[in-house]
């Protein structure tokens, strides 16, 4: 067995250990509260399978187009077969890609049911305290008042909304990128470990102990109209944008309605659950920025600005209190540092092999 294959097996084992520990913790909570039937929901497996099939289809199409339009080899099928044997079937790279896909898939099997459980088990005990803390930090004002003063026009709100929705695309692209770049040995290992730990620590355990609903659900949860002016403003901007073009609008408002109706009806659907503190949007945006700085300075700055926009958007659209993002920032930076320590001590025991390229790549 080569040193590179042994290293990838160690990374796979570390990821499996993290997932197993996380799954055991989630299952324990589910059993204690009579919610075990949520684990291994069929809908989760079907949805994740569909997502990965779609992702692989896009990756293959991008590869085929690059081969035919940019590189244009004389014998494209021969090049494709050669690169498949060299890049996909190479043992260490095959294990590396399996680690990324299997780790993300298994994580979601436990994450979604746990998130759905939080609101029903814990309720939302911290919203009033978090709303008060936001006002104290922003000198007696809710932070959304500042974001709407700066970015409240319909066109700017629409751009901010599109950027906020891009988070989902960016998250998937980050995973696909490291799946397609197995030669980035240490950075790939560090990112996948930090990625998993962020979902587990920030999105699950911290969310459990800091349970809150967020400003957009404040009135529905407590009957308190404190954030009604924010929601009325968003509704007005939504209506204004739809007069410009029917498909425009603040579509997050419909998603908020869907999440709340599922919560009230106790429907346990993939992507459901209500949890504000800490913000996973901010956490993963910060994590992507950390990885971006390791790749190059320009990408680091771009992703840092993106993370800042995600924090602003999380407040602007009522999903989060400002402190949700600040707590997520601190926790994620700690996770990024800890993931480097774990990878150096448990995975990177030998230097990776020299950079390798298939003979017919060009």
C-alpha positions in Angstrom: 0.0 0.0 0.0 1.4 3.4 -1.0 1.8 6.3 1.5 -0.8 8.3 -0.4 -3.4 5.5 -0.1 -2.6 5.0 3.6 -3.1 8.7 4.2 -6.5 8.7 2.4 -7.6 5.7 4.5 -6.7 7.6 7.6 -8.7 10.6 6.5 -11.6 8.3 5.6 -11.3 6.7 9.1 -11.3 10.1 10.8 -14.4 11.2 8.8 -16.1 7.9 9.7 -15.3 8.3 13.3 -16.7 11.9 13.4 -19.9 10.8 11.6 -20.3 7.8 13.9 -19.9 9.9 17.0 -22.3 12.5 15.7 -24.9 9.9 14.6 -24.7 8.3 18.1 -25.3 11.6 19.8 -28.3 12.4 17.5 -29.8 9.0 17.9 -29.4 9.3 21.7 -31.4 12.5 21.7 -34.0 11.0 19.3 -34.5 8.0 21.5 -34.7 10.1 24.7 -37.5 12.2 23.1 -39.3 9.4 21.2 -38.2 10.7 17.8 -36.2 7.8 16.5 -38.4 7.3 13.5 -37.0 10.5 12.0 -33.6 9.0 11.6 -33.0 7.4 8.1 -36.1 9.0 6.6 -36.6 7.7 3.1 -37.1 11.2 1.8 -33.6 12.3 2.9 -31.9 9.4 1.1 -33.9 10.0 -2.1 -33.2 13.7 -2.1 -29.5 13.4 -1.4 -29.2 10.8 -4.1 -30.9 13.0 -6.6 -28.7 16.0 -5.6 -25.5 14.0 -6.1 -26.6 12.5 -9.4 -27.4 16.0 -10.7 -24.0 17.2 -9.4 -22.1 14.4 -11.1 -24.1 15.1 -14.3 -23.0 18.7 -14.3 -19.4 17.8 -13.5 -19.3 15.3 -16.4 -20.9 17.8 -18.8 -18.4 20.5 -17.8 -15.5 18.0 -18.3 -16.8 16.9 -21.7 -17.3 20.4 -22.9 -13.8 21.4 -21.8 -12.4 18.3 -23.6 -14.2 19.1 -26.8 -14.1 22.9 -27.0 -10.9 23.9 -25.2 -8.4 21.0 -25.4 -9.7 19.4 -28.6 -7.5 16.2 -28.7 -7.4 14.2 -31.8 -8.9 11.1 -30.1 -11.2 12.5 -27.3 -12.7 9.1 -26.3 -9.2 7.7 -25.8 -8.2 10.7 -23.7 -11.4 10.4 -21.7 -10.8 6.7 -21.1 -7.2 7.3 -20.1 -8.0 10.0 -17.7 -10.8 8.0 -16.2 -8.4 5.1 -15.5 -5.8 7.5 -14.1 -7.9 9.9 -12.1 -11.0 8.0 -11.1 -9.5 4.6 -10.5 -6.3 5.7 -8.9 -6.7 4.1 -5.4 -5.8 7.2 -3.2 -7.9 9.6 -5.3 -10.8 7.1 -5.5 -10.8 6.9 -1.6 -10.4 10.7 -1.4 -13.6 11.3 -3.5 -15.5 8.6 -1.7 -14.6 10.3 1.6 -16.1 13.6 0.4 -19.3 12.2 -1.0 -20.0 9.6 1.7 -19.1 12.0 4.5 -21.6 14.7 3.2 -24.3 12.1 2.5 -24.1 10.4 5.9 -23.9 13.8 7.7 -27.2 14.9 6.2 -28.9 11.7 7.2 -28.5 12.8 10.8 -28.4 16.6 10.5 -31.9 17.2 9.0 -33.8 15.0 11.6 -31.9 16.7 14.4 -32.7 20.2 13.1 -36.3 19.3 12.8 -36.3 18.0 16.4 -34.7 21.1 18.0 -37.8 23.3 17.8 -40.1 20.6 19.1 -37.8 19.6 21.9 -36.3 22.9 23.0 -38.8 25.4 21.8 -37.3 28.9 21.3 -36.1 30.1 24.7 -33.4 32.6 23.6 -35.2 34.8 21.0 -36.1 37.6 23.4 -32.6 37.7 24.9 -31.0 37.7 21.4 -33.3 40.4 20.2 -32.4 42.5 23.3 -28.7 41.8 22.8 -28.9 43.0 19.2 -30.5 46.2 20.3 -27.9 46.8 22.9 -25.1 46.3 20.4 -26.7 48.6 17.9 -27.5 51.4 20.4 -31.2 50.8 20.8 -32.0 49.9 17.2 -32.7 46.6 15.6 -29.8 45.8 13.1 -32.3 45.3 10.3 -33.1 49.0 10.5 -29.5 49.7 9.5 -29.3 47.2 6.7 -32.6 48.5 5.2 -31.4 52.1 5.5 -28.3 51.2 3.5 -29.6 48.4 1.2 -33.4 48.8 1.4 -34.2 49.8 -2.1 -35.9 47.2 -4.2 -33.0 46.7 -6.7 -30.4 46.4 -4.1 -32.5 44.1 -2.0 -33.0 41.9 -5.0 -29.2 41.7 -5.6 -28.6 41.0 -2.0 -31.3 38.3 -2.1 -29.7 36.6 -5.1 -26.4 36.7 -3.3 -27.9 35.1 -0.3 -29.5 32.4 -2.4 -26.1 31.8 -4.0 -24.9 30.4 -0.7 -26.4 27.0 -1.6 -24.6 27.0 -5.0 -21.3 28.1 -3.4 -21.6 25.4 -0.7 -22.1 22.7 -3.3 -19.4 24.1 -5.6 -16.9 24.0 -2.7 -17.5 20.3 -2.1 -17.4 19.5 -5.8 -14.2 21.5 -6.1 -12.3 19.6 -3.5 -13.8 16.3 -4.8 -12.3 17.2 -8.2 -8.9 18.4 -6.8 -7.7 15.4 -4.7 -4.1 16.6 -5.3 -4.7 19.5 -2.8 -4.0 17.0 -0.1 -3.8 18.9 3.2 -6.2 21.7 2.2 -8.8 19.2 1.0 -8.5 17.1 4.2 -8.7 20.2 6.4 -11.7 21.6 4.5 -13.8 18.4 4.7 -13.0 17.9 8.4 -13.9 21.5 9.1 -17.0 21.3 6.9 -18.3 18.3 8.8 -17.5 19.8 12.2 -19.3 23.1 11.3 -22.5 21.2 10.6 -22.1 19.1 13.7 -21.0 21.8 16.2 -22.5 25.0 14.9 -25.5 23.7 13.1 -26.5 21.0 15.6 -25.1 21.0 19.1 -24.8 24.8 19.4 -28.2 25.2 17.8 -29.7 22.7 20.3 -28.3 24.6 23.4 -29.0 28.1 21.9 -32.4 27.3 20.4 -34.1 30.3 18.8 -36.4 30.9 15.9 -35.2 34.2 14.4 -36.9 37.5 13.7 -39.0 36.2 10.7 -40.8 33.8 13.0 -40.8 36.1 16.1 -44.5 37.1 15.9 -45.7 33.6 14.9 -43.8 32.1 17.8 -44.5 34.6 20.6 -47.3 36.8 19.3 -45.0 39.8 19.7 -45.1 42.3 16.7 -41.6 43.6 17.4 -40.4 42.5 13.9 -43.6 43.2 12.0 -42.2 46.4 10.5 -39.3 44.3 9.0 -41.7 41.7 7.6 -44.1 44.4 6.2 -41.1 46.1 4.5 -40.0 42.8 2.9 -43.6 42.2 1.7 -43.7 45.6 0.2 -40.3 45.1 -1.6 -41.5 41.7 -2.7 -44.7 43.2 -4.3 -42.7 46.0 -5.9 -40.2 43.5 -7.5 -43.0 41.3 -8.8 -44.5 44.3 -10.6 -41.2 44.6 -12.5 -41.1 41.0 -13.5 -43.4 38.2 -12.1 -40.5 35.8 -11.2 -38.7 38.5 -9.3 -39.4 38.9 -5.6 -38.2 38.0 -2.1 -38.7 34.3 -2.5 -37.4 33.7 1.0 -40.8 34.9 2.3 -42.5 31.9 0.7 -39.8 29.6 2.2 -40.4 31.0 5.6 -44.1 30.3 5.3 -43.4 26.8 4.2 -40.9 26.1 7.1 -43.4 27.4 9.6 -46.3 25.4 8.2 -44.2 22.3 8.3 -43.1 23.1 11.9 -46.7 23.6 13.1 -47.9 20.4 11.3 -44.9 18.5 12.6 -44.0 17.4 9.0 -40.5 16.2 9.0 -39.2 17.0 5.5 -35.7 17.2 4.1 -34.4 20.8 4.6 -37.0 21.5 7.3 -36.6 22.6 10.9 -36.3 26.1 12.4 -33.1 27.2 14.1 -31.5 30.6 14.0 -28.5 30.7 16.5 -25.8 30.2 15.3 -26.1 31.0 11.6 -25.0 28.1 9.4 -25.1 30.4 6.4 -22.4 32.6 8.0 -20.5 29.6 9.3 -20.0 28.0 5.9 -19.4 31.3 4.2 -16.6 32.0 6.6 -15.3 28.5 6.1 -15.2 29.0 2.4 -13.3 32.2 2.9 -10.7 30.5 5.1 -10.1 27.9 2.4 -10.1 30.6 -0.3 -7.2 32.4 1.5 -5.2 29.2 1.3 -5.7 29.0 -2.4 -4.9 32.6 -3.4 -5.2 36.1 -2.1 -7.8 37.3 -4.6 -10.1 34.4 -4.0 -9.7 35.0 -0.2 -10.9 38.6 -0.6 -13.8 37.7 -2.8 -15.1 35.0 -0.4 -14.5 37.3 2.6 -16.7 39.9 1.0 -19.2 37.2 0.2 -19.3 36.1 3.8 -19.9 39.6 4.9 -22.8 39.9 2.4 -24.3 36.7 3.8 -24.2 38.1 7.3 -25.9 41.3 6.2 -28.4 39.3 4.2 -29.2 37.0 7.1 -30.3 40.1 9.1 -31.8 42.0 6.1 -34.3 39.2 5.3 -35.2 38.4 8.9 -33.6 34.9 9.1 -31.2 35.8 11.9 -30.2 38.2 14.6 -26.9 39.9 14.0 -25.4 38.0 17.0 -26.2 34.7 15.2 -23.6 35.5 12.6 -21.0 36.9 15.1 -21.2 33.7 17.2 -20.9 31.6 14.0 -17.9 33.6 13.0 -16.0 32.9 16.2 -17.0 29.2 16.3 -16.0 28.6 12.7 -12.6 30.2 13.0 -12.0 27.9 16.0 -13.2 24.9 14.0 -10.9 25.9 11.1 -7.9 26.0 13.4 -8.9 22.7 15.2 -9.3 20.9 11.9 -5.8 21.9 10.8 -4.5 20.4 14.1 -6.5 17.2 13.6 -5.3 16.7 10.0 -1.7 17.3 10.8 -1.7 14.8 13.7 -4.0 12.1 12.4 -3.8 12.3 8.6 -0.7 13.9 7.3 2.0 11.6 8.6 3.9 11.5 5.3 4.5 14.0 2.6 2.1 13.5 -0.4 3.5 12.1 -3.6 4.8 14.5 -6.2 2.2 16.3 -8.4 0.8 13.9 -10.9 -0.9 14.4 -14.2 -2.3 11.9 -16.8 -0.1 11.6 -19.8 -2.9 12.6 -22.3 -4.2 15.4 -20.2 -3.2 18.1 -22.7 
